[in-house]
Amino acid sequence: MPELTVEDVSRLLASYDAKDTKTTDELYEMGSMLVAECVDRVHQFDSKAGGLVGYAGAILALLVSTFKIWKGTLDTNGLIAVFCAAVSFLLAGGFSVMALRLGDFDWFSPEDWFKEKYFGDPEMLRRFHIVSMYVVTRSHKEGGDRKTGWIAKAQVALAVGAFLLVLGLGDAMRNAAAQGGKAPCPPCPSTTTISSSSSTSSSSTPPATSLPLRSPQ
């Protein structure tokens, strides 16, 4: 079904009998529920985008703070993978910030609330409020769709960054294991050397001289 314009909604509300209050009640109740749902939906998108900003920022901070520790174990391919992963996390954070960006949403104005033209006619005032509800829900739906697009891009960038980071760290672990296997064992002192040293030490020690015993007087 194509999107209805404000004129279409106004025409539909004027198409049924003015005494048919039950139809107006149903439409008014539905509009109130949709307004609350759209506002809550936008808040959920903001919370999700904030979480993605936190994840991307934490991973970037961890990469920067620990890079000096494991950069020596990376070869050229590993460095490229980690660099691309960092760029992906940076993009994920940027997309999430774009989703958090404040947008222009239509909301109820005092003129919508106090429509003087319909004072004394509660039925027509409720129908006018239904039109205002439709404007608000449509505006929040468009804003929510924009936020959804940025969040989807952030999630893709975060997933790509995680994949590249796993590749880079896996390369670092393989190189570290290879370097550890080829490292020479430090020379241990031999028993012969210790014995020779002991013998030399023993032979170089001067013999103890015995003192003559004195007879008691």
Buried (B, 14 or more C-beta within 10 A) or exposed (E): EEEEEEEEBBEBBEEEEEEEEEEBEEBBEEBEEBBEEBBEBBEEBBEBBBEBBEBBBEBBEEBEEEEEEBEEBBEEEBBBBBBBBBBBBBBBBBBBBBBBEEEEBBEEEEEBEEBEEBEEEEBBBBBBBBBBBBBBBBBBBBBBEBBBEBBEBBBBBBEBBBBBBEBBBEBBEEBBEEEEEEEEEEEEEEEEEEEEEEEEEEEEEEEEEEEEEEEEE
